[in-house]
Amino acid sequence: MSSITIPIPDDDLKFLEAWTREQGTTVEEFFTREASNLRKHLQAPLHPAVLRATGIIRSDIDARKEYLEYLERKHA
């Protein structure tokens, strides 16, 4: 297993130490678990429903403009 050193403000470290202690873990275990969860999440395939929905919104649409126009119609 590899190790790293991360500079972190003292207040944030104190908070993490207190919070992880309350959770029954350590700061190191917390960061290890979060890194693993992030890797698993990013490597997981997209859900089939998401893949089926891909492309149903035109790529050339101005979403902000459409949303503001929708709000104008809704509240007119």
Number of C-alpha atoms within 10 A of each C-alpha: 2 3 6 5 5 6 7 9 8 9 9 10 13 12 12 16 17 15 14 15 12 10 10 8 13 16 17 13 11 15 11 11 12 12 12 11 12 11 11 11 11 9 9 9 9 10 8 9 8 8 10 9 9 10 8 7 9 9 8 6 9 9 12 9 10 11 11 11 11 12 11 10 9 8 6 6
